[in-house]
Amino acid sequence: MNSGGKKLAYNVVGTVVGAVLAGLAIFGIVSYQNGVDTPQTNQQVINYNS
């Protein structure tokens, strides 16, 4: 392969890897948010005067 072909191959591989990582990140965030069923409640009172 010539240097131009290698550069193109690296660009393609980099694009694919980046897309896969982005997809996994988005999927992870969405699945995490869907998994949180309980609403947020205050578990403790913060006392600023202490």
N, C-alpha and C positions, 0 to 999 in steps of 0.2 A: 504493500500500500504506500502511496505517496503521502507527503505530509498533509496535503489538503484533505485527503480521504480520512486520515486519522483524526484531523480536527473535526470533521463532520461527524465521525463516529462518536467522538467524545461529547460533542454537543447533543447528539441524539440520546446517548446514554444518560447524560446529565439531566436532560429534559424529562426522560422517563422516570429516573430516580426521584427527581424533584416532584413530579406529579404524583407518584406513589406515596411519598412522604406527606404531601399536602392532603391527599385523599385520606390517609390514615389519621392524620391530625383532625380533620373535619369530622370523620366518622367517630373518632374517640370523643370529641367534644359533644357531638349530637347524642351519642349513646349515653354519655355521662349525664347530660341534662335530662334525658328521658328517664334515666334511672332514679332521679331524685324526685320521689313522690311526696315526701313530707314537706310541708311548708316551713319556712324558716321561722323559728320562734326564739325569743330571748331566753337563754338558759341561765344567765346570771346578770345581775345588775352591777354596772360599773360605777363605783363610787369615786368621784374625782376629788373628794375632800380628804381622802386618807393620806 
